[in-house]
Amino acid sequence: GQQLNQSPQSMFIQEGEDVSMNCTSSSIFNTWLWYKQDPGEGPVLLIALYKAGELTSNGRLTAQFGITRKDSFLNISASIPSDVGIYFCAGQLWSNYQLIWGAGTKLIIKP
Amino acid sequence: DVKVTQSSRYLVKRTGEKVFLECVQDMDHENMFWYRQDPGLGLRLIYFSYDVKMKEKGDIPEGYSVSREKKERFSLILESASTNQTSMYLCASSSGQGADEQYFGPGTRLTVT
C-alpha cells in the first residue's frame, strides 16, 4: 500500500535539544495526524491538523499542516527522557476511510 | 477518554491453530481497524469495518478474516496460524466521517511457533 515519506528514520539527541521531523507525500491530504508509540504499547494521538497552513501545539510539541497539503512537520522543544519513542505521521486522502502511514521516526536520547 | 481494549497483551500459539483476537471500544465509534506492525514496516492495515457486519479489506488481508457482530466489538481471526503471522497486532477505532482520528488499543504481541 501507499506510504508517506517520513524522515529522519531515527534521531540521537541530547536532552534539552529541539527536535524536528517531517512527512511528505505525492498526494494531497485533508487531515494530518501525529502519533507517538512507546515500546510495547499502541500509538497515542498527539496532534490532529485539518487545514492547510494550520499550526497546532500540544505542550512542547508543535505540528504544522503544509500549505501544499502534501507535507507536515512536528517539532519538539527542549526534549526530555520521556520523549523517547517512535513518532508516526498519518494522512487521510480525500473521501477515503483509510489513513496512510509514515514508517516512523525513532527518537533516542543520548545518555 | 476513548478506551480501546484488546483481549490479550501476549499470545503464543502453534502453527495451524485458529486464533481469535478481540477488540472492544467504549465510545460508540462507527469505524474499527486491525493493523499489524513489524519492525521497519510501520503499520499495515489488515481489515477495517465502518458498520456492524460490514468489512473492507486493507493492504494485507491474506490469511486473516474479521467479524463485527456488535458495534463495539471487532474480532480478527487467523484461520490457520503460520509463523509469518508472528507480529504485533493493533486495533483502532474512529468516530466516523472517514478515518479521522484513530484511537488505538495497547496491542497484542502474537508469537506463532
Interface residues (C-beta under 8 A of the other chain):
Chain A: G1 Q3 T31 L33 Y35 G40 E41 G42 P43 V44 L45 A48 F88 A90 Q92 S95 N96 Y97 Q98 L99 W101 G102 A103 G104
Chain B: V4 N31 G40 L41 G42 L43 R44 L45 F48 Y50 E56 G58 D59 L90 A92 G98 A99 D100 E101 Q102 Y103 F104 G105 P106 G107 R109
